[in-house]
Amino acid sequence: MSTSNHSSPNIKEWVLDPETEYRFELDPGNSLAIKVLKGHAEVFGAELADNKYYLFGHECKAAVFTWQGCTIEVTGTPSTEYVSDETPMYAYANVHLALEKMRVRALSSYRGSPLPPGPDAEVDPEPPRVLVLGPENSGKTSVCKILTNYAVRVGQGWTPMYVNTDPSEGGWTVPGSISAVPITAPIGSASPASPLGSAATSAPTILSSKALLPLVYWYGHPEIKRNPLLMDRLIRNMGENVIERQDLNPEGRASGIIVDTPSSFASSTSSNFTDHRQTLIRACVDAFRINVILIVGHEKLNVEMQRTYGSRMTVVKIPKSGGVVELDLQYRQRVHAQQLHTYMYGQVIPPPRRPSASAVGDPDLDGHLAPSSSVIPFGELSFLRIGEKSMAPSSALPIGAARTVNEMQPIPLDPASPGSGLLNAIVALLALPVHLEDTERYDEEVLDLQVSGFLAMFVSIISLFFAVLIEIKN
């Protein structure tokens, strides 16, 4: 590895040896432009084209990895930058190859073709349905993106289903939701405000990674401990929809599923949440028919999963990357605010300052959106909250006492009431039930409805923003 400075102090060339990576971290307000001058490089499994600037911003923390060596030009001033030759990419690549073998065998079986020869030729082939678990700041999402991007880059037409069950991640929409979408192009990592790419909106899109149409369910909190019973139900609803849609498409079914999970699934400091944590893991296993569990850098969790699921599926512990950054609460709050802004207004990353700044840019990131604002009478809308705004755990209730409102009960809200809690809130707009004339509708039916968009609530008006179409197209 070597570096060289250009005439401008903001421009550097980094020569990366094979199987090394350039890691960087950005401060608020800073951006970075990276261009591959020679060789091949990738960011979380997404390949970078030669002689094209890629912009990174909004406190992005990422790494440029190369298998064969490369030379990159870096424009900007990151808060941290260095090159590391200690990466877990060999382990991740081996996992990808094993999953790829499962895809090929499953597709051959669906098409009635002879199965590839091998020691497992007699085993009933199944596509990979992977559950990724790990503690906080372990790099689970990075692993999911790498495995997904490698599958897409193989060139076999795979469209793996990426499922995000972490409401604090935001995924393709806003924090507080869980979502799923088949991936047709590599996922970019330009900003933590859009960690999994961008969903289709009313604005024109250039990249296919921005034309995603996710299936979304609304949880309403960034932390699953607030209402684990609701999270269990939403996961099972999503799993039912994902499996049903994949069953209609053999190629999509053979591509498999990759499920990203919250850190709370791996460990919990609260003994009251331990049972819920195990229940939610089981909900994911059942809902998505998981047959592979990956544990990222957590020995105790690996032993627990081996004991619980090792007899009926593959459980593998993979290493945590040394480049994973410890993220504090303030950083996560800033990212959540940026995700909301990006969803409503689009994402624009300004190029870093340099003598020819106009030459550094990426038209794919000029994502200005123009949300429309319209006044809607409160009488035309129904507002519901699931459970009470703050609920004590059942263990804190007096002996023999029962809740007047359970965790799954929809409670009507009066938006004109000062205590409604709707002021400056984000509200999910749910799709209407399929059978409006059904006389046997029940109160909790609202829990099973998918999200069509989101509303931003202000003092006396509702700003209705054009949002994603919630539909998966295989």
Residue pairs with C-beta under 8 A, 6 or more apart in sequence:
1 14
1 15
1 16
1 17
1 20
1 83
1 85
2 14
2 15
3 12
3 13
3 14
3 15
4 12
4 13
4 15
5 11
5 12
5 13
6 12
6 13
8 354
8 355
10 75
10 76
10 77
10 352
10 353
10 354
11 73
11 74
11 75
11 354
12 73
12 74
13 37
13 71
13 72
13 73
13 74
14 22
14 71
14 72
14 74
14 83
15 69
15 70
15 71
16 22
16 39
16 41
16 64
16 66
16 69
16 70
16 71
16 72
16 83
17 69
17 85
18 66
18 67
18 68
18 69
19 66
19 67
19 85
19 87
19 89
19 90
20 65
20 66
20 83
20 84
20 85
20 87
21 63
21 64
21 65
21 66
21 83
21 84
21 87
21 89
21 323
22 63
22 64
22 72
22 74
22 81
22 82
22 83
23 62
23 63
23 80
23 81
23 82
23 83
23 84
23 323
24 32
24 56
24 60
24 61
24 62
24 63
24 74
24 78
24 80
24 81
25 59
25 60
25 61
25 78
25 79
25 80
25 81
25 325
26 32
26 56
26 57
26 58
26 59
26 60
26 61
26 76
26 78
26 79
27 59
27 78
27 79
28 58
28 59
28 334
30 57
30 76
30 77
30 78
30 79
30 352
31 55
31 56
31 57
31 76
31 349
31 350
31 351
31 352
32 55
32 56
32 57
32 60
32 74
32 75
32 76
32 78
32 352
33 53
33 54
33 55
33 56
33 74
33 75
33 76
33 351
33 352
33 360
34 48
34 53
34 54
34 56
34 64
34 72
34 73
34 74
34 75
35 51
35 52
35 53
35 54
35 72
35 73
35 75
36 48
36 49
36 50
36 51
36 52
36 70
36 71
36 72
37 50
37 51
37 70
37 71
37 72
37 73
38 50
38 70
38 71
39 66
39 68
39 69
39 70
39 71
40 47
40 66
40 67
40 68
40 70
41 47
41 48
41 64
41 65
41 66
41 70
41 72
42 48
42 64
42 65
42 66
42 149
43 54
43 62
43 63
43 64
43 65
43 188
43 189
44 62
44 63
44 142
44 145
44 146
44 149
44 187
44 189
45 145
45 146
45 147
45 148
45 149
45 150
45 153
45 186
45 187
46 145
46 149
46 186
46 187
46 188
46 189
47 153
47 186
48 54
48 64
52 362
53 75
53 351
53 359
53 360
53 361
53 362
54 190
54 362
55 190
55 349
55 351
55 360
55 361
55 362
55 365
56 62
56 189
56 190
56 191
56 349
57 190
57 191
57 349
57 350
58 191
58 192
58 193
58 335
58 338
58 347
58 349
59 192
59 331
59 334
59 335
60 189
60 190
60 191
60 192
61 192
61 325
62 189
63 84
63 87
63 321
63 323
64 72
65 87
65 89
67 89
74 81
75 351
75 352
75 354
75 360
76 352
77 352
84 322
84 323
86 322
87 321
87 322
87 323
88 318
88 319
88 320
88 321
89 146
91 318
91 319
92 143
92 146
92 147
92 318
93 150
95 147
95 294
95 316
95 318
96 146
96 147
96 150
96 151
98 128
99 128
99 130
99 147
99 151
99 256
99 292
100 150
100 151
100 154
101 116
102 125
102 126
102 127
102 128
102 256
103 127
103 128
103 151
103 156
103 158
103 254
103 255
103 256
104 116
104 156
105 115
105 116
105 120
105 125
106 125
106 126
106 127
106 253
106 254
106 256
107 127
107 250
107 251
107 254
108 114
108 115
108 116
108 125
109 115
109 124
109 125
110 250
110 253
110 254
111 250
115 121
115 125
126 291
127 253
127 254
127 255
127 256
127 257
128 256
128 257
128 258
128 291
128 292
129 256
129 257
129 259
129 288
129 289
129 290
129 291
129 292
130 147
130 256
130 257
130 258
130 259
130 290
130 292
130 293
130 294
131 259
131 261
131 281
131 284
131 285
131 288
131 290
131 292
131 293
131 294
132 140
132 143
132 144
132 258
132 259
132 260
132 261
132 294
132 296
133 140
133 261
133 265
133 266
133 281
133 293
133 294
133 295
133 296
133 298
133 301
133 305
134 140
134 143
134 261
134 263
134 266
134 295
134 296
134 297
134 298
134 301
134 320
135 263
135 266
135 267
135 297
135 298
135 301
136 263
136 266
137 263
137 324
137 325
137 326
137 327
138 263
138 266
138 296
138 297
138 298
138 320
138 324
139 296
139 297
139 320
139 321
139 324
140 260
140 261
140 263
140 296
141 166
141 169
141 195
141 196
141 260
142 321
142 324
143 294
143 296
143 318
144 162
144 258
144 260
145 187
145 189
145 196
147 160
147 258
148 160
148 162
148 183
148 187
148 258
149 186
149 187
151 158
151 160
151 183
151 255
151 256
152 158
152 159
152 160
152 183
152 184
152 185
152 186
153 186
157 251
158 251
158 254
158 255
158 256
159 182
159 183
159 184
159 251
159 252
159 255
159 474
160 182
160 183
160 255
160 256
160 257
160 258
161 180
161 181
161 182
161 183
161 242
161 246
161 252
161 255
161 256
161 257
161 258
162 180
162 181
162 182
162 183
162 187
162 196
162 258
162 260
163 178
163 179
163 180
163 238
163 242
163 257
163 258
163 259
163 260
163 288
164 171
164 172
164 178
164 179
164 180
164 196
164 260
165 178
165 231
165 235
165 238
165 259
165 260
165 261
165 262
165 284
166 178
166 260
166 261
166 262
166 263
167 175
167 176
167 177
167 178
167 219
167 221
167 222
167 223
167 224
167 231
167 262
168 175
168 222
168 223
168 262
168 332
168 336
169 175
169 195
169 196
169 260
169 262
170 176
170 177
170 195
170 336
170 339
171 177
171 178
171 179
171 195
171 196
171 214
172 179
172 181
172 194
172 196
172 197
172 198
172 199
172 212
172 214
172 216
172 468
173 179
173 199
173 214
173 216
173 343
173 451
173 454
173 467
173 468
174 339
174 340
174 343
174 426
174 454
175 222
175 336
175 339
175 340
176 218
176 219
176 220
176 221
176 222
176 426
176 428
177 216
177 217
177 218
177 219
177 428
177 451
178 216
178 217
178 219
178 231
178 234
178 235
178 238
179 214
179 215
179 216
179 217
180 214
180 215
180 238
180 241
180 242
180 472
181 199
181 212
181 213
181 214
181 215
181 472
182 252
182 255
182 472
182 473
182 474
183 209
183 212
184 208
184 209
185 207
185 208
185 209
186 209
187 196
187 197
187 209
188 194
188 197
188 207
188 209
189 195
190 347
190 349
190 362
190 365
191 338
191 342
191 347
191 349
192 335
192 338
192 339
193 335
193 338
193 339
193 341
193 342
193 347
194 339
194 342
194 347
197 209
197 210
197 212
198 205
198 209
198 210
198 212
198 342
198 347
198 367
199 210
199 212
199 213
199 214
199 468
200 210
200 211
200 212
200 213
200 468
200 469
201 346
201 369
201 466
201 467
201 468
202 369
202 466
203 346
203 367
203 368
203 369
203 370
205 211
206 363
206 364
207 364
210 364
210 367
212 468
213 468
213 469
213 470
213 471
213 472
213 473
214 468
214 470
214 472
215 238
215 241
215 242
215 450
215 470
215 471
215 472
216 450
216 451
216 468
216 470
217 234
217 237
217 238
217 450
217 451
218 428
218 430
218 451
219 227
219 230
219 231
219 234
220 227
220 386
220 428
221 227
222 336
223 264
224 231
224 262
224 264
224 280
225 264
225 268
225 270
225 273
225 276
227 386
227 387
227 391
227 407
228 273
228 276
228 279
228 280
229 276
229 407
229 408
230 386
230 387
230 407
230 408
230 447
231 280
232 276
232 279
232 280
232 283
233 408
233 447
233 448
234 447
235 280
235 283
235 284
235 287
236 283
236 286
236 287
237 447
237 448
238 287
239 283
239 284
239 286
239 287
239 288
239 289
240 287
241 450
241 472
242 257
242 287
242 288
242 472
243 287
243 288
243 289
245 252
245 472
245 474
246 252
246 253
246 257
246 474
247 253
248 474
249 474
251 474
252 474
257 288
259 284
259 288
259 290
261 281
261 284
264 273
264 277
265 277
265 280
265 281
265 284
266 298
266 301
267 298
267 300
267 301
268 274
268 277
272 393
272 395
278 308
284 290
285 293
285 309
290 313
291 313
291 314
292 313
292 314
292 315
292 316
293 305
293 309
293 313
293 314
293 315
293 316
294 316
294 317
294 318
295 301
295 302
295 305
295 315
295 316
295 317
295 318
296 318
296 319
296 320
297 317
297 318
297 319
297 320
298 317
299 317
302 315
302 317
305 315
306 315
309 315
340 426
342 367
343 454
343 465
343 467
344 369
344 371
344 456
344 465
345 368
345 369
345 371
346 367
346 368
346 369
347 365
347 367
348 365
348 366
348 367
348 368
349 362
349 365
351 357
351 360
351 361
352 360
354 360
369 465
369 466
371 463
371 464
371 465
371 466
372 463
372 464
372 465
372 466
373 461
373 463
373 464
374 461
374 462
374 463
374 464
375 461
375 462
376 461
376 462
376 464
378 415
378 416
381 415
381 462
382 412
383 412
383 413
383 414
383 415
383 420
383 422
383 427
384 410
384 411
384 412
384 413
384 446
385 410
385 411
385 413
385 421
386 407
386 408
386 409
386 410
386 411
386 446
386 447
387 405
387 406
387 407
387 408
387 409
387 411
388 405
388 411
389 421
391 403
391 405
391 407
394 403
397 403
405 411
408 444
408 447
409 443
409 444
410 443
410 444
410 446
410 447
413 420
413 421
413 422
414 420
415 422
415 457
422 457
423 457
423 458
423 459
424 457
424 458
425 457
426 454
426 455
426 456
426 457
427 454
427 455
427 456
427 457
428 451
428 453
428 454
428 455
429 451
429 452
429 453
429 454
429 455
429 464
429 467
430 446
430 449
430 450
430 451
430 452
431 449
431 450
431 451
431 452
431 470
432 449
433 441
433 445
433 449
450 470
451 470
452 467
452 469
452 470
453 464
453 465
453 466
453 467
453 468
454 465
454 467
455 462
455 463
455 464
455 465
456 462
456 463
456 465
